[in-house]
Amino acid sequence: MMASSSEDTTVALPFGTISLLSALMCEVVKVLMTNYTEEETWSWVARDILLDTWTALLVPTDNLDE
């Protein structure tokens, strides 16, 4: 489900995508909060990947050309 026109570059993400990313991020943060260690574990890697995914999805594409 994408909104597109010749003037608008906004992409409408399906609600399921946002829900899935939100649920995954919630679980990863829970693990990070309960099992805090200095060494990098799977939860730190998962957090980094999810943050990169959120950034890629939420940054307007018209700002990338500047």
N, C-alpha and C positions, 0 to 999 in steps of 0.2 A: 504494500500500500504506500505509494509514493505520490506526493503532491508535486507536480512539476508544471511550469509554464515557461515561456520565453524570458520573462523578467525575474521570476522567483526561483532561487536555487535551494529553497528550504526542502528538506526531506522529512516527511512525517514517518516516524518509526512506529511500527505496530506495537500495540500495548503489551503484547506477549514478550517482545524483546526487552522492553524496559523492566517488566516484572521478573524475567529470568535473571537479568544482570543484577537487579536489586536483591533478589533472593540469594544469589551466589555471593555477592559482596557482603551481605549480612552474615552468612555462614562463615566466610573467611575472617571477618572481623571478630566474630565470636571466638574462633579458634585462636586468633592472635591475642585476644584479651585474656583467655584462660591459660594459654601455654606460652607466655612471653619468655623468649630466650634471646640471647645476643647473636646466636648463630642463625644463618639463613635456612629456613625450613620451607617445605612446600607451600605453607600459608603465606610466606613473604613473597614468593614467586607468583602465587595466584593473585595476591593483592596487586602486585605490579602489573600483571597482565590485565586484570580487570580495570585498573585505573587508566591504562593505555586505551583499552576498549571504550570506556566512557568518554575519554577525551576525543578519540577518533569519531565517535558518533555524535557528540554534542557540539563540536567546534563547527561554526558555519563554514561552508566550503568557499564562500566568496572571500574570506579573510586569508586563505592560503595563497592566493595569487599576489599578495602585496609584498 
